[in-house]
């Protein structure tokens, strides 16, 4: 195959991919971009990918994340050398290591910071590190300690994280009151789904079906960008509906 033939073939793949993505996924400006892709061919497809797909994919952020993290880690490590192991510096370095995926280092730094100062944000980051390392029980203990002191911590993020973790650990009796509270006070596809899982696990399939119906109705009324952000929970809700025959 010649270079020109290869480029032609790749162009066709890009054009078809953009066309299919636009037809199936772009609900807000579908008709405009379908016209652009069809009229301008490969150029239109590249424009669509650059304007509509790439910014929302997070790829640009991920490409620059590694360099940014390295710079910030070096800067905070330098501050620790000069100022000593201040709790807020250890916590900041631990959070950066967690973001970089260095779980053992993140855990060790966050535990040292927490030993010096019992800060809720440090405890929350430590819970995240423990969860990602596979220590769900340890993470749940820290999250429970957080919500005992501040039930609305980070606008409910602590409560949501605890509910999600308890459901993953199949500790449904503990999760039930938290999920019910979240579904009532902070409804979202995630909290509705978690509540439905708990209800189904405890044998109340009818209540689980009603919760999934509420989830569907609320998601249908939400803007497209919100549905896109919650697509993981919407997909899980559809799978749960199929399983329980909703």
C-alpha positions as CSV (number, residue, x, y, z in Angstrom):
1,X,0.0,0.0,0.0
2,X,1.4,3.4,-1.0
3,X,1.6,6.3,1.4
4,X,-1.2,8.2,-0.4
5,X,-3.4,5.1,-0.2
6,X,-2.7,4.8,3.5
7,X,-3.5,8.4,4.1
8,X,-6.7,8.1,2.1
9,X,-7.7,5.1,4.2
10,X,-7.0,6.8,7.5
11,X,-8.9,9.8,6.3
12,X,-12.0,7.7,5.6
13,X,-11.7,6.1,9.1
14,X,-11.5,9.5,10.7
15,X,-14.5,10.8,8.7
16,X,-16.6,7.7,9.5
17,X,-15.7,7.9,13.1
18,X,-16.6,11.5,13.4
19,X,-19.8,11.0,11.5
20,X,-20.9,8.1,13.8
21,X,-19.9,9.9,16.9
22,X,-21.8,13.0,15.9
23,X,-24.9,11.1,14.9
24,X,-25.1,9.0,18.1
25,X,-23.5,11.2,20.8
26,X,-23.9,14.9,19.9
27,X,-27.4,15.8,20.8
28,X,-27.0,19.5,21.2
29,X,-25.5,20.5,17.8
30,X,-25.9,17.3,15.8
31,X,-27.6,18.8,12.7
32,X,-25.0,21.6,12.3
33,X,-22.0,19.3,12.7
34,X,-23.4,16.6,10.5
35,X,-23.7,19.2,7.7
36,X,-20.1,20.4,8.4
37,X,-18.7,16.8,8.3
38,X,-20.7,15.8,5.2
39,X,-19.9,19.0,3.3
40,X,-16.2,19.4,4.2
41,X,-15.4,15.7,4.4
42,X,-12.2,14.9,6.3
43,X,-11.5,18.6,7.1
44,X,-15.0,18.8,8.6
45,X,-14.4,15.6,10.6
46,X,-11.1,17.0,12.0
47,X,-12.9,20.3,12.9
48,X,-15.6,18.3,14.7
49,X,-13.1,16.3,16.6
50,X,-11.1,19.4,17.6
51,X,-14.1,21.5,18.6
52,X,-16.6,19.0,20.0
53,X,-14.8,15.9,21.1
54,X,-11.3,16.7,22.2
55,X,-12.2,19.5,24.8
56,X,-14.7,17.3,26.6
57,X,-12.4,14.2,26.6
58,X,-10.0,15.5,29.1
59,X,-7.1,14.4,26.9
60,X,-5.5,17.9,26.8
61,X,-5.6,18.0,30.6
62,X,-4.0,14.6,30.9
63,X,-1.3,15.4,28.5
64,X,-0.1,18.3,30.7
65,X,-0.9,16.7,34.0
66,X,2.4,14.8,34.3
67,X,4.6,17.8,33.9
68,X,2.4,19.9,36.2
69,X,2.5,17.2,38.9
70,X,6.3,16.9,38.7
71,X,6.7,20.6,39.1
72,X,4.3,20.8,42.1
73,X,5.8,17.7,43.8
74,X,9.3,19.1,43.5
75,X,8.2,22.5,44.8
76,X,6.4,21.1,47.9
77,X,9.3,18.7,48.6
78,X,11.6,21.7,48.5
79,X,9.4,23.5,51.0
80,X,9.5,20.6,53.4
81,X,13.3,20.6,53.2
82,X,13.5,24.3,54.1
83,X,10.5,24.6,56.5
84,X,10.4,21.1,58.0
85,X,7.6,18.5,58.1
86,X,4.7,20.9,58.6
87,X,1.3,19.0,58.6
88,X,-0.1,21.1,55.7
89,X,3.0,20.5,53.6
90,X,3.0,16.7,54.2
91,X,-0.7,16.6,53.4
92,X,-0.2,18.6,50.2
93,X,2.6,16.4,49.1
94,X,0.5,13.3,49.9
95,X,-2.4,14.6,47.9
96,X,-0.1,15.2,44.9
97,X,1.4,11.7,45.2
98,X,-2.1,10.3,45.3
99,X,-3.0,12.3,42.1
100,X,0.2,10.9,40.5
101,X,-0.8,7.3,41.4
102,X,2.1,6.8,43.9
103,X,-0.2,5.1,46.5
104,X,2.4,3.8,49.1
105,X,4.1,7.2,49.2
106,X,0.8,9.0,49.4
107,X,-0.5,6.9,52.2
108,X,2.7,7.3,54.2
109,X,2.8,11.1,53.8
110,X,-0.9,11.5,54.6
111,X,-0.6,9.3,57.7
112,X,2.3,11.4,58.9
113,X,0.4,14.6,58.3
114,X,-2.7,13.2,60.2
115,X,-0.5,12.1,63.1
116,X,0.6,15.8,63.5
117,X,-2.8,17.4,62.9
118,X,-6.2,15.8,62.6
119,X,-7.5,17.6,59.5
120,X,-10.6,16.4,57.8
121,X,-9.3,17.0,54.3
122,X,-6.1,15.1,55.0
123,X,-8.3,12.2,56.4
124,X,-10.4,12.3,53.3
125,X,-7.4,12.0,51.0
126,X,-6.0,9.2,53.2
127,X,-9.4,7.4,52.8
128,X,-9.1,7.8,49.0
129,X,-5.6,6.4,49.0
130,X,-6.6,3.4,51.1
131,X,-9.6,2.7,48.9
132,X,-7.5,2.8,45.7
133,X,-5.0,0.5,47.4
134,X,-7.7,-2.0,48.1
135,X,-8.2,-1.3,51.9
136,X,-11.9,-0.6,51.8
137,X,-12.5,-1.2,55.4
138,X,-9.7,1.2,56.4
139,X,-11.1,3.8,54.0
140,X,-14.6,3.4,55.4
141,X,-13.4,3.9,59.0
142,X,-11.8,7.2,58.0
143,X,-14.9,8.4,56.2
144,X,-17.1,7.5,59.1
145,X,-14.9,9.5,61.4
146,X,-15.2,12.5,59.0
147,X,-19.0,12.5,58.8
148,X,-19.3,12.1,62.6
149,X,-17.6,15.4,62.8
150,X,-19.1,17.1,59.7
151,X,-22.0,15.3,58.0
152,X,-22.0,17.9,55.2
153,X,-18.2,17.7,54.6
154,X,-17.3,19.0,51.2
155,X,-21.0,19.5,50.3
156,X,-21.7,15.8,50.8
157,X,-18.7,14.3,49.1
158,X,-17.7,12.5,52.3
159,X,-21.2,11.1,52.7
160,X,-21.3,10.0,49.1
161,X,-17.9,8.4,49.2
162,X,-18.9,6.4,52.4
163,X,-22.2,5.3,50.8
164,X,-20.4,4.1,47.7
165,X,-17.8,2.3,49.6
166,X,-20.2,0.6,51.9
167,X,-22.2,-0.6,48.9
168,X,-19.0,-1.9,47.3
169,X,-18.2,-3.8,50.5
170,X,-21.8,-5.2,50.6
171,X,-22.4,-3.7,54.0
172,X,-25.9,-2.9,52.9
173,X,-27.5,-2.5,56.4
174,X,-24.9,0.3,57.2
175,X,-25.3,1.8,53.8
176,X,-29.1,1.9,53.8
177,X,-29.8,5.0,56.0
178,X,-27.0,6.9,54.3
179,X,-28.2,6.1,50.8
180,X,-31.8,7.0,51.8
181,X,-30.6,10.3,53.2
182,X,-28.6,11.1,50.1
183,X,-31.4,10.2,47.7
184,X,-33.7,12.5,49.7
185,X,-31.4,15.5,50.3
186,X,-28.8,15.2,47.5
187,X,-30.4,13.3,44.6
188,X,-28.2,12.4,41.6
189,X,-27.8,9.4,39.3
190,X,-25.1,8.1,41.6
191,X,-27.1,8.4,44.9
192,X,-30.3,7.1,43.3
193,X,-28.4,4.1,41.9
194,X,-26.7,3.4,45.2
195,X,-30.0,3.6,47.0
196,X,-31.6,1.2,44.5
197,X,-28.8,-1.3,44.9
198,X,-29.3,-1.3,48.7
199,X,-33.0,-1.7,48.4
200,X,-32.6,-4.6,45.9
201,X,-30.0,-6.3,48.1
202,X,-32.4,-6.1,51.1
203,X,-35.2,-7.7,49.1
204,X,-37.3,-4.6,48.3
205,X,-37.3,-4.8,44.5
206,X,-40.4,-2.7,44.1
207,X,-38.8,0.2,46.0
208,X,-35.6,-0.3,43.9
209,X,-37.7,-0.1,40.7
210,X,-39.3,3.2,41.8
211,X,-35.9,4.7,42.7
212,X,-34.6,3.8,39.2
213,X,-37.7,5.3,37.6
214,X,-37.0,8.6,39.5
215,X,-33.4,8.4,38.3
216,X,-34.5,7.9,34.7
217,X,-37.0,10.8,34.9
218,X,-34.5,13.2,36.5
219,X,-31.7,12.2,34.0
220,X,-34.1,12.8,31.1
221,X,-34.8,16.3,32.3
222,X,-31.1,17.1,32.8
223,X,-28.9,18.9,30.2
224,X,-26.7,16.8,27.9
225,X,-23.4,17.8,29.6
226,X,-24.8,16.6,33.0
227,X,-25.9,13.3,31.5
228,X,-22.4,12.9,30.0
229,X,-20.7,13.5,33.3
230,X,-23.0,10.9,35.0
231,X,-22.8,8.3,32.2
232,X,-21.1,5.7,34.4
233,X,-24.0,5.7,36.9
234,X,-26.7,5.8,34.2
235,X,-25.1,2.8,32.6
236,X,-25.0,1.0,35.9
237,X,-28.6,1.9,36.5
238,X,-29.7,0.4,33.2
239,X,-27.9,-2.8,34.0
240,X,-29.6,-3.0,37.4
241,X,-33.0,-2.4,35.8
242,X,-32.4,-5.3,33.4
243,X,-31.3,-7.5,36.3
244,X,-34.4,-6.9,38.5
245,X,-36.8,-6.6,35.6
246,X,-37.7,-2.9,36.0
